[in-house]
Amino acid sequence: MIWPGMGDPSKRRKTLKFLIITAAIGVGVAAASSGVQILLNTDNPLKVCINDKEINYRVSATLEVYIDGQKADIPAKVGFKDGCQRALYTETPDGTIHAAWSEQYPFELGHFLWLWEFPLRDMNEAKSTIFVNGETSSDFIRTPLVDGNHYRAEFTSKAYDESQEKDFLPPQ
């Protein structure tokens, strides 16, 4: 089979030249984009390691996570990977979240969930709630992390069948 533009030798050269130039432009744009992303994220506390940074701002809070009524364990060492410590992390599996950065930063509960790789897309946000010190937060995952606060996240998964909770017995 002869591909379009490859039959005539002069057209073949033009077609190959066009394809090579297009590929070079694509590689150049991808490299430039990656370089710009690296430069823009050097001061982003959610994406860089804090191992070699001077830490002047610290926040500690506790978090409980419930999924479909069942308590979920928050693992130790969230935010630690390949010798890199992130600005949001846990040291122990007791639900204590730590945030540390060189200056004050508006850390949010959702930042921790993202770093933990919590499956938020599998949750029904309309049926999920975040509580701060026992009161419902209207900010949901955008709830700010404040030093000393206690957070309780109650998520309902999209696959959860609420009829399992009902016993269908008449009231007594």
C-alpha positions, -999 to +999 in steps of 0.1 A: +000+000+000+013+034-009+005+061+017-009+094+005+019+117-004+045+089-007+041+079-043+060+107-060+096+112-048+093+150-045+060+147-026+076+121-004+104+145+006+079+172+014+057+149+034+085+135+054+099+170+060+065+182+072+062+152+096+097+157+110+091+195+116+057+187+132+073+161+155+101+185+164+076+213+173+055+188+194+086+176+214+097+213+218+063+223+232+062+194+256+097+201+269+090+238+273+057+230+291+075+207+315+102+232+322+076+259+329+057+236+353+089+228+372+097+265+376+061+274+387+060+246+413+092+253+431+074+272+458+042+251+459+040+233+493+018+206+478+044+195+453+079+199+467+099+182+494+104+201+527+134+180+538+159+209+531+135+238+539+135+260+569+101+255+586+085+284+603+048+275+600+033+244+616-003+231+620-015+199+636-051+187+636-069+154+640-090+137+614-115+109+615-128+095+582-159+074+578-169+057+546-205+044+544-207+045+582-174+025+587-144+041+602-114+042+577-079+040+590-056+069+581-022+053+575+011+065+590+037+081+567+012+098+543+033+124+526+066+104+528+078+089+496+113+080+483+131+101+510+109+131+502+087+146+530+058+167+518+043+197+536+012+177+546+019+144+563+011+119+590+037+103+613+014+078+630-018+060+622-038+079+649-053+105+625-031+134+634-023+155+603+007+178+603+013+207+579+046+225+577+059+252+555+084+281+554+056+307+557+018+307+565-001+288+538-039+282+535-038+244+538-072+227+532-085+193+542-088+185+505-051+190+500-045+162+525-071+139+509-054+145+475-019+137+489-033+106+506-049+096+472-083+093+488-108+081+462-130+112+463-144+106+428-160+074+441-179+093+468-213+109+465-205+145+475-241+154+479-244+128+507-210+135+523-203+159+551-172+175+568-175+184+605-151+208+622-151+205+660-186+189+658-202+216+635-209+211+598-185+229+575-201+245+544-167+244+526-167+206+523-131+196+513-121+232+510-123+235+548-091+252+560-068+233+583-065+251+616-041+242+644-058+221+671-091+215+653-108+181+651-122+172+617-146+144+609-153+135+573-183+113+566-184+101+530-210+080+513-197+061+483-216+061+450-219+024+452-234+023+487-268+008+490-287+026+518-314-001+518-290-024+536-294-003+567-332-006+568-346-037+585-382-032+572-397-040+606-426-019+617-420+007+644-424-005+680 
